[in-house]
Amino acid sequence: MRKDKLVVLFGAGSLGKLAFFALKERGINANYFCDNDSKKQHKLYCRVPVIPPNELAKISRDAHVFICNNYMDAVSDFLEQ
């Protein structure tokens, strides 16, 4: 994985936290969490900003996005748009 690209974890919950620490252990830092829950957006989770999905496209189309929730099909469809 190229370290010059942004890393986004889609899902600011327990799976996202697990991915965050697994990546961190390998020297890879997450730049953002992304979550559909408006109560989590524009806050920090694991000291990382949580953005809403509509801001994801504004960041970078080349970002590494890890889906960290149980809604993989819905998130995959959204990301393909």
C-alpha positions, 0 to 999 in steps of 0.5 A: 500500500502506498503511504502517500495516499490517504487512508479512510476507515468507513465505519466509526465503530468497533470494527473501525477501531479494530482496523485502526489499531491493526493498521497502526501496528503496521505503521499505517495511519488513518487520516479519516473515519467516515460514517453515516451516523450524524452523531459521530460526524465532525467529531474525533474517533481514536483521535481521527476526524470523522467525516460524513460520506458526502465529504469523502469524494471531496478528499481524494478519489485515490484514497485507500478506503477500508470498509469497517462495518456490516454494510459492505454492499451498501457502502460498496455501491456508494463508493462506486458512484 
